[in-house]
């Protein structure tokens, strides 16, 4: 087995060539055949090209529509909740299936509201949804 964890920078159209040659540990045929040596008989070499598929992350239509509005209405003292949903739509190599190859997770950052918000961690799934819950306080009106 060959195990390899590609770095994000390795994603894209470049291919990585990996070649393997099999051999046994017999020296019986050494010097009789060019593929036979004192360390063993060398068999056929096989090579494969590996391509790292880039993620194709997309917001779900309802989340994209909400984000296009650039604001969400919330009321002081009332618990508010927004669910962000996204999915990976990358294609599987060798097919045209855009069913995704990666799990999606969310990272929350930004305004002071996140200090009090409950951002529910979700496992990396595809698609993935993460609720953000908060209760606006007095003095936060208009922000």
C-alpha positions as CSV (number, residue, x, y, z in Angstrom):
1,X,0.0,0.0,0.0
2,X,1.1,3.5,-0.7
3,X,-0.2,6.1,1.6
4,X,0.1,9.8,0.8
5,X,-1.6,12.9,2.1
6,X,-1.3,15.6,-0.5
7,X,-0.9,19.2,0.6
8,X,-3.5,21.8,-0.5
9,X,-0.9,23.3,-2.9
10,X,-0.7,20.0,-4.7
11,X,-4.3,20.1,-5.9
12,X,-4.9,20.8,-9.6
13,X,-4.1,19.5,-13.0
14,X,-0.5,18.4,-12.3
15,X,0.0,14.6,-12.1
16,X,2.3,12.8,-9.8
17,X,3.9,9.7,-11.3
18,X,4.6,6.7,-9.0
19,X,6.3,3.6,-10.4
20,X,6.8,0.3,-8.7
21,X,8.9,-2.7,-9.7
22,X,8.4,-6.1,-8.2
23,X,11.2,-8.5,-7.4
24,X,11.8,-11.7,-5.5
25,X,14.7,-12.5,-3.3
26,X,16.1,-15.4,-5.3
27,X,19.6,-15.3,-6.7
28,X,19.2,-18.6,-8.6
29,X,19.1,-17.0,-12.0
30,X,21.7,-14.3,-11.5
31,X,23.8,-13.7,-14.6
32,X,21.5,-16.0,-16.7
33,X,18.9,-13.4,-17.5
34,X,19.3,-9.6,-17.6
35,X,16.4,-9.1,-15.1
36,X,18.0,-11.6,-12.6
37,X,20.6,-10.3,-10.2
38,X,22.3,-11.5,-7.1
39,X,19.6,-9.6,-5.1
40,X,16.6,-11.2,-7.0
41,X,14.6,-11.4,-10.1
42,X,13.1,-8.0,-11.2
43,X,9.7,-8.1,-12.8
44,X,7.6,-5.7,-14.7
45,X,7.6,-2.0,-13.7
46,X,4.1,-0.4,-13.5
47,X,3.5,3.3,-13.2
48,X,0.4,5.2,-12.3
49,X,-0.4,8.9,-12.5
50,X,-2.1,10.4,-9.5
51,X,-4.1,13.6,-9.6
52,X,-5.2,15.6,-6.6
53,X,-8.8,16.8,-7.0
54,X,-9.4,20.4,-6.0
55,X,-12.4,21.0,-3.7
56,X,-15.3,22.9,-5.3
57,X,-17.0,24.4,-2.3
58,X,-20.4,26.0,-2.9
59,X,-23.0,27.5,-0.6
60,X,-26.4,25.9,-0.7
61,X,-29.0,28.0,-2.6
62,X,-30.8,29.1,0.6
63,X,-27.6,30.1,2.3
64,X,-26.3,31.9,-0.9
65,X,-29.6,33.9,-1.1
66,X,-29.3,34.9,2.6
67,X,-25.7,35.9,2.1
68,X,-26.6,38.0,-1.0
69,X,-28.9,40.1,1.2
70,X,-25.8,41.0,3.3
71,X,-27.8,41.2,6.5
72,X,-30.1,39.2,8.8
73,X,-32.8,40.8,10.9
74,X,-32.6,39.9,14.6
75,X,-34.5,41.4,17.6
76,X,-33.1,42.4,21.0
77,X,-33.7,39.8,23.6
78,X,-34.9,37.1,21.1
79,X,-32.9,34.1,20.3
80,X,-31.9,34.1,16.6
81,X,-30.6,31.2,14.6
82,X,-29.0,31.0,11.1
83,X,-28.1,27.7,9.5
84,X,-25.2,27.9,7.0
85,X,-25.1,25.0,4.5
86,X,-22.4,24.3,2.0
87,X,-21.2,21.3,0.0
88,X,-18.2,20.2,-2.1
89,X,-19.2,19.7,-5.7
90,X,-15.8,18.5,-7.0
91,X,-15.9,15.9,-9.7
92,X,-14.6,12.4,-9.3
93,X,-11.6,11.8,-11.5
94,X,-12.5,9.6,-14.5
95,X,-16.2,10.5,-14.4
96,X,-18.3,13.6,-14.7
97,X,-20.0,13.0,-11.4
98,X,-20.0,16.1,-9.3
99,X,-20.9,14.4,-6.0
100,X,-18.0,15.8,-4.0
101,X,-14.9,14.2,-2.6
102,X,-14.5,16.2,0.6
103,X,-16.2,16.7,3.8
104,X,-17.1,20.4,4.6
105,X,-16.5,22.1,7.9
106,X,-17.0,25.7,9.0
107,X,-14.9,28.3,10.8
108,X,-16.5,31.3,12.4
109,X,-14.7,34.6,12.6
110,X,-15.6,38.2,12.5
111,X,-17.6,40.7,14.6
112,X,-17.9,40.8,18.4
113,X,-21.2,38.9,18.1
114,X,-19.3,35.7,17.8
115,X,-18.1,36.1,21.4
116,X,-21.6,35.3,22.6
117,X,-22.8,33.2,19.7
118,X,-23.2,29.5,19.8
119,X,-21.5,28.1,16.7
120,X,-22.3,24.4,16.7
121,X,-19.3,22.3,15.6
122,X,-20.3,19.7,13.1
123,X,-18.4,16.7,11.7
124,X,-16.9,17.1,8.2
125,X,-19.7,15.8,6.0
126,X,-20.9,16.6,2.5
127,X,-23.1,18.6,2.5
128,X,-22.7,20.1,5.9
129,X,-24.9,22.5,7.9
130,X,-23.8,24.6,10.9
131,X,-26.3,26.6,13.0
132,X,-25.2,29.9,14.5
133,X,-27.4,30.9,17.5
134,X,-27.3,34.2,19.4
135,X,-29.5,36.6,21.4
136,X,-28.8,40.3,20.5
137,X,-28.4,42.6,23.6
138,X,-29.4,46.2,24.1
139,X,-26.9,48.5,22.5
140,X,-26.4,46.2,19.5
141,X,-29.3,47.7,17.5
142,X,-28.3,48.8,14.0
143,X,-25.1,46.8,13.9
